[in-house]
């Protein structure tokens, strides 16, 4: 009872362990098909088990239209395989403790079948057949199967390949012709292969073969057309075509004069100038030694050709990098870089940090600089130190007034200069006083300049006659008391009776409104014989006869321009046009 329980547990554990993936697999069984080649002794298939000692319990079975054939059984204890068919075409060999190999011999001399019937008999035996590998200890769990295809290998195969560089990446066009081939399952296809360094890589997927039956034979003839993109490789590639059935590779000969060789040892160079002046043009070309076969394409990253051209180079272009690439089959194989060096003079002004005053006995330490020294960089130097630093020890009062010049030298010429004049004071208090004196002197200078400008403007306006008579009457002394006695005024008044009176246009209109006559407008100087409207004449108003009589009856004295101005003579009034 106890032993039965142990056995039951062992069986349960074994069942679940097998069902969890420790199964069987068959090799080769590509795409689920095991090809059996006619008239061959090399048709072998191996069954692998994930369990130790499984090789002793593996069995082989063939299922086909003919029926189910138990090919062999391997003795679990004796390691001996027995063939259970009467024909001598199957051989089973344990390869290890967990695998077994089945070999199918299709050479008709091993069979008790007439030669003319061998192919048809074998075809019917394996047509739509299935090979099964089973672990007889667990037949319901451990099983692997693979379909069988009885084939005849291709004969009269001729393949070629042509390279086209019209597009990028480059394309391959291959063609194959097959004189005779056979597959019981009707599996006919071609696939282009690329071989480099002894290894093959498929270029694309398989292409179905176009077949034609051969009259009076089981064979068919066929042809394939394939296209693919050529990938860049590190060695001279060879091309093959894998033909199904048989999975054998046949070399495809290249058509055309181009050898296919990647330019791995190519060397790039250019003839671009190392320097170019601002505003100039630059043009150069990229070259390659060994550009591969077919020859690769040289391209600058900015022009998409081997010619680099840039006009009117600017300062901002200095330091820009341009790359020339060697493209082979659309891939960058080699590159070279060119950095643009633009020559331009400095433009920014010079500056220095020298103090306005230096205390006697101390050191002068300052430097000259600028934000732009040009390209190539210019050199800054003081005329006494030949460097950008100005250093003088133990300054003496006799050094006051000494001038130092900072120079910027570029391209062998001095292009900018700035002078510094040394001022020396005795102590720190004197420095403050010197600052105050400098400030006072500056303010006084500004005021003096302002007064001078006002005087010059006033003189200019006066010379051009832009001063109004009213302004003159307020500024200049024009009364009779200041110009002479009353007798002299009366004499001038009598003299004025003989002359017409001249007033400005505005005053003329006012005088006429007040009833004055014998008044002339300055806009017409020809009436009174003047040479210019700016000639100075004495001016007064003359009352009419009616006004005189009215004033005589009322006892008023004679007035020239009004009751308050009686006896007053107006002189030195400049008459102007339009006033």
CORTA-V323269 format. One line per field, one symbol per residue. phi: phi as a letter, one per 30 degrees, with the letter a starting at -180 (. if undefined). A space follows every 50 residues. Layout:
phi = ???
This chain:
phi = .ddddddddddddddddddcjdccbcbdadhibcdcddhbcccbbccccd cdidddcdbcbccbddkccddabcddcchbccdccddcbcbcbddadbab ccccccddddcdbeedcddddddddcdhcbcbcbdddbddccabbadcbd bbddbicbbbbbcccdcbddccbcbbcbdbabbdcicbabbdbccbhicc bdcicdcdddcbdcdibddbcabbbbbacdcdbcbddbcbbdccdjhccb dcddcjcddcbdddcdbcaacdddbbddjdcbbabcbbcidibeddccbd dcchbdccbbchdcedddidcbcccccbhicdcbbbcbcdcccbddcddd bbcdddbbdejcccbabcaadbcibdedccaddccibdccbbchdcddde idcbcccccbhibdcbbbcbcdcbbdbddddddddddddddddddddddd dddddddddddddciccdedddddccdcddddclddddddddddddddcd ccbdddddddddddjdbhcccddbdddciddbdcddbdbaccdddddddd ddddidddbdblddcdicccbhcddbdib
